[in-house]
Amino acid sequence: GKGCYGEGGPLSWHWSAVDRADRGTTFAGLCDAIAGLPTGQVWRHNQVGDLPGDNNKVNGVLLGKLARANRGRRGFTYTHKPVLDEQVGPVANNRKAIAAANREGFVVNLSANGLSHADKLAALNIGPVVTILPKGIEDNTTTPNGRRVVVCPAQKRDGVTCATCQLCSRGNRSVIVGFIPHGASKKHVAKMAEGNS
């Protein structure tokens, strides 16, 4: 309903099966699998969902376990958990947990709902930032505060995938990654980005 592409199609079927415990593993099983990946392996945590925790609160203990399992690997993910003072929720807890995971080498991208929102997240300096782009912006751009935004290369160039690009897995990058809204909810997502840009 609110632009999450996991709410429809094949991904939603998989998500439902995990919720029913028809597939998936325990958190400890997940950490074991991550620790068993080859050194230097790039991998993505969560195609849908968010960081471990309850509702808006990141569970720092579980995120720390995930980050430690990732040592020597190049795991990355995205979060919409509240981290700004203007948001409701355990902001200080979330900032601390996300910053710690990023320092440990597990890249947690802060997900913005538009260009001005991206500026606010980047100013926290606790992790790299990604953002959805407003309708009509499909090329590299800048935020209102002048930060460089690079449109997701996998959306712009044939033959480029997340596996070959790996930009979102780089925690020390100097740019914000911008995503052109796509999928069944792209109109809703683009409108959200316009209101936050």
C-alpha positions in Angstrom: 0.0 0.0 0.0 2.8 2.5 0.7 5.2 1.8 -2.2 6.9 -1.4 -0.9 7.6 -3.6 -3.9 7.5 -6.6 -1.7 3.8 -6.3 -1.3 3.0 -7.7 -4.7 4.2 -10.4 -7.2 6.6 -13.3 -6.7 8.5 -11.5 -3.9 5.3 -11.3 -1.8 4.7 -15.0 -2.3 8.1 -15.8 -0.9 7.7 -13.3 1.9 4.4 -14.9 2.9 6.1 -18.4 2.9 8.8 -17.1 5.2 6.1 -15.5 7.5 4.3 -18.9 7.6 7.7 -20.6 8.4 7.3 -22.7 5.2 10.8 -21.6 4.3 13.7 -19.7 5.8 15.9 -20.2 8.8 16.6 -19.0 12.3 18.6 -15.8 12.9 21.5 -18.0 14.2 21.2 -20.0 11.0 21.4 -16.8 8.9 24.5 -15.7 10.7 26.1 -19.1 10.2 25.4 -19.0 6.5 26.9 -15.5 6.2 30.0 -16.5 8.1 30.3 -19.4 5.7 30.4 -17.2 2.6 33.8 -16.8 0.9 36.1 -13.9 2.0 35.2 -10.7 0.0 31.8 -12.0 -1.1 29.3 -9.3 -1.8 25.8 -10.2 -0.5 22.6 -8.3 0.1 20.6 -8.6 3.3 16.8 -8.2 2.9 15.3 -7.7 -0.5 12.2 -6.6 1.6 11.9 -5.9 5.3 14.3 -4.0 7.4 16.9 -4.4 10.1 16.3 -6.8 13.0 14.2 -5.4 15.8 10.6 -4.7 16.8 8.7 -2.2 14.8 10.8 1.1 14.7 13.4 -0.1 17.1 16.6 -1.7 15.8 17.8 -4.5 17.9 21.5 -3.5 18.3 22.5 -6.9 19.7 21.1 -8.8 16.7 22.5 -6.3 14.3 25.9 -6.6 16.0 25.8 -10.4 15.5 24.9 -9.9 11.9 27.8 -7.5 11.4 30.3 -9.8 13.2 29.1 -12.7 11.0 29.9 -10.5 8.0 33.5 -9.9 8.9 35.7 -10.3 5.8 32.6 -10.2 3.6 30.9 -7.3 1.9 27.3 -7.5 3.1 24.9 -4.5 2.7 21.3 -3.6 3.3 18.9 -0.7 3.5 16.9 0.8 6.3 13.9 3.1 6.8 14.1 2.9 10.6 13.8 6.3 12.2 17.1 8.1 12.8 16.2 11.8 12.5 15.3 13.9 15.5 12.0 14.9 13.8 10.9 11.3 13.6 9.0 9.4 16.2 10.7 6.4 17.7 14.0 5.3 19.3 16.1 7.6 17.2 19.3 7.5 19.4 19.2 3.7 19.7 18.8 3.3 16.0 21.6 5.8 15.2 24.0 4.0 17.5 23.2 0.5 16.2 23.4 1.6 12.5 26.7 3.5 13.0 28.2 0.5 14.8 27.2 -1.9 12.0 28.7 0.4 9.4 32.0 0.7 11.4 32.1 -3.1 11.6 31.9 -3.3 7.8 28.3 -4.3 7.4 27.0 -1.5 5.2 23.6 -0.2 6.2 22.3 2.3 3.7 19.9 4.9 5.1 16.9 5.1 2.7 15.6 8.5 1.9 12.2 9.4 0.5 13.5 12.2 -1.6 16.4 14.6 -2.2 16.0 16.9 0.8 15.4 13.9 3.1 18.6 12.4 1.7 20.4 15.6 2.8 19.1 15.2 6.3 20.2 11.6 6.5 23.7 12.3 5.0 24.2 15.0 7.6 24.0 12.4 10.4 27.2 10.8 9.1 26.3 7.3 10.4 26.1 5.5 7.0 25.8 5.9 3.3 22.5 7.2 1.8 20.2 6.1 -1.0 17.1 7.9 -2.2 14.1 7.5 -4.5 14.0 10.2 -7.2 11.1 12.5 -8.0 9.3 12.0 -11.3 11.3 13.4 -14.2 14.8 13.0 -12.7 16.5 10.1 -14.4 20.0 11.4 -14.6 22.7 12.2 -12.0 21.8 15.2 -10.0 22.5 17.0 -6.7 20.5 17.4 -3.5 19.3 20.8 -2.4 22.5 21.1 -0.3 24.7 20.2 -3.2 25.5 16.5 -2.5 26.1 14.4 -5.6 23.4 11.8 -6.5 24.3 9.0 -8.9 21.4 7.2 -10.5 21.6 3.5 -9.9 23.9 2.2 -12.7 21.8 -1.0 -13.0 18.8 1.2 -13.9 20.7 3.1 -16.5 23.0 0.7 -18.4 22.4 -2.6 -20.1 24.4 -5.4 -18.7 24.9 -3.7 -15.3 23.4 -5.5 -12.2 23.8 -5.1 -8.5 26.3 -8.0 -8.6 28.5 -6.2 -11.1 28.0 -2.6 -9.9 28.4 -3.1 -6.1 28.0 0.7 -5.4 25.5 0.2 -2.6 28.0 -2.2 -0.9 30.6 0.6 -0.5 30.1 2.2 2.8 32.8 4.9 2.2 31.3 6.2 -1.1 31.1 9.9 -1.6 27.8 9.9 -3.4 24.2 9.2 -2.7 22.6 6.5 -4.9 19.3 7.5 -6.5 16.7 5.1 -7.6 14.2 5.8 -10.3 10.8 4.6 -9.1 9.7 1.4 -10.8 7.3 -1.5 -10.3 3.6 -1.5 -9.5 3.8 1.4 -7.0 6.1 3.7 -9.0 3.5 6.5 -9.2 3.0 6.5 -5.5 6.8 6.3 -4.8 7.5 9.1 -7.3 4.9 11.3 -5.6 6.4 10.6 -2.2 9.8 11.6 -3.5 8.4 14.9 -4.9 7.1 15.8 -1.5 10.5 15.2 0.1 12.8 16.9 -2.5 
